[in-house]
Amino acid sequence: MATFPFTLITPEGKLFQGEVVSVTAPGELGDFGVLSKHAPMVSALKTGVLEVKSADQKLFWAVDSGVFEVNKDGRSVAIIDHALPAQSHQEAKENLSRLK
């Protein structure tokens, strides 16, 4: 599968940077997914689960508000106020209450 560069940033620094297959994020207007060659866009994020799939693993974070951008070069960046790593989607959902 095709990959693209993704970076997850909080005020404390970079939590993730690498080549990924897909990202699913909690947008203000609903969850959305990003794959390689996605059109450029900017979206506000709400509290929810951010899922990142690389070639060999899935990573999860419970995230607070923020911004997600896909630039014209295909790079994606999520700038999040707070993020808590989790081992599974369910654990990330359970961690959402810890963000507030």
Secondary structure by P-SEA (a helix, b strand, c coil): cbbbbbbbbcccccccccccccccccccccbbbbccccccbbbbbcbbbbbbbcccbbbbbbccccccccccccbbbbbccbbbbbccaaaaaaaccccc
